[in-house]
């Protein structure tokens, strides 16, 4: 039996983790602002929803309190908001609102630091704990993205992973940062990878691929330290 904590799990890739990772008998704590439909799935997995707004500094204490000291074996921070007009042809950094910039930093950078800090006692109780930070190829060197705050936040998440890994090494807790390219997040996990492949002709990564990647790392022994994985779409020549 494993206990999972998945942030940003009400839709898209997070929803795929909730559906594709656990086995019957496992527990999954889902952190999101809106109640996920996956809570109602009857497949032998015990799913618990923690309502939290990660832009608020009190969220980390709220989430830790809701766990009531439970063991966490796998923690996945799958949260990343971007500029309102980001990734559109007409996007202009000079028009970004300062409050929007500050909010992105709170959610994408400050929140993973404070939430993981509060949940380390729960992770330490596990015999084989793993932490996954879901980044982006936008946070890698030499990409052509112009979304300054989003890129900075995902670049920063990699730094969080590097330093957190060194802190957690003495506890045997693995920390892996996964940097995917564009994901076919609109195609639900249960509809299969082939639908995503057909719909986007290989330009977006099926959520099943990222779920399989995380499963692989989870099942490795404690002797292995998987630091970082970059997984752009095959046809993405900018990553």
Secondary structure by P-SEA (a helix, b strand, c coil): cbbbbbccccccaaaaaacccccccbbbbbbcccccccccccccbbbbbbbbcccccaaaaaaaaaaccccccbbbbccccccccccccccccccccaaaaaaaaaaacaaaaaaaaaaaaaaaaccbbbbbbbccccccccccccaaaaaaaaaaaaaaaaaaaaaaccccbbbbbbbbccccccccccccaaaaaaacccccccaaaaaaaaaaaaaccccccccbbbbcccccccc
